[in-house]
């Protein structure tokens, strides 16, 4: 299975991301726009939806309530919800911990912890994949000045539950792949300039683009 990971589009066109061959699933990790209206969000998501067989979305810290509600109504949202897809247990963690910018979709660590508590256990042979806008504390979360700004609630979840993959964005300059124990943490960076392709077979291979 080939999975396309996107995040932090911030209103840019998705056209450069259309037509990647062999993609079975797209995971969009938030900030489709930078607080723009619902119509711009719909336009970008519907383009991706028409281009690939399956798509799920979580809202970023810049998503307004109307956009998050539309993701939910369309059956696209993973925020606080689990979806089973071809051997994967996908669970989403939208929004972010507080930022200096007072963005529309921010939560305390305690609120994120409550949301993560809703994640079910994977079934026999399933891989647990966490789709989070915010990176975990200590991995793929370092800003330009070198400070770690990720979520401590998500880090605690990783330490306890050991998911196979944690996919994130949010901290643009922290694009990359790191390992927390047995968990692969991926910050895919800003779309459409960057995207990631993950091939999931017996092994998991990650290719940053």
Phi, psi and omega in degrees: 000138179246125184242130177262124182251128180227152173200161169053052176291324177051042172087354179288164181292144175266359184304322178296347183260001180270138173094015174287123190288141171084003183287128179262335187207137174246132174242115180257119192261024169107171186056054175298320171231181176254069178074018181284175181291171185297325185297320179294323177295312179303315183302315183288318180292319180294327176297314178295322182296323180282345186265340188225158186294328184211146183212135169229152188224146163239149177284143174271187179289341179269352181289133177277161183305325181297321179291316178299321179293323179292318176305316182296311183297329182274000181073023183258343191279139172252002189294110182071015184229154178249140175227134175263128185218104170049053177089359177252142167254105182267133175223136187249147177227094184276170179072193180212167169291165185306140179244167176290352189259359178052055183281166192291342191227073182240151184221156171283164175300323180296321178293321176293323177298319178296321179293317180296332179295344179279350183289123179285169174282141176293150176283179182301119178085352179285148173260132179270122181238118177264124178255103186237137172291313182280133172288164174282156177297127174094000178213125178055037186223017186268124177279175187305325182279001174094003182274140173278130185231019182283177182278125177286330176296317178293322179297317178298319177301315180298315181298325184272318189261341176052059176297158178291317183224141167236117183254133184209178176213235169073303179267096192302320185281356183260022179304133178156187181234131175224166182241131171242099187062235180271359185267129173274125176251127182236123167256112190281348180082193188265128174271155000275359180301321182236149170207170180227141173245127179243122176260122183246109175230228172296322175248163177253123176241135186240129179234113176281137178232000000 
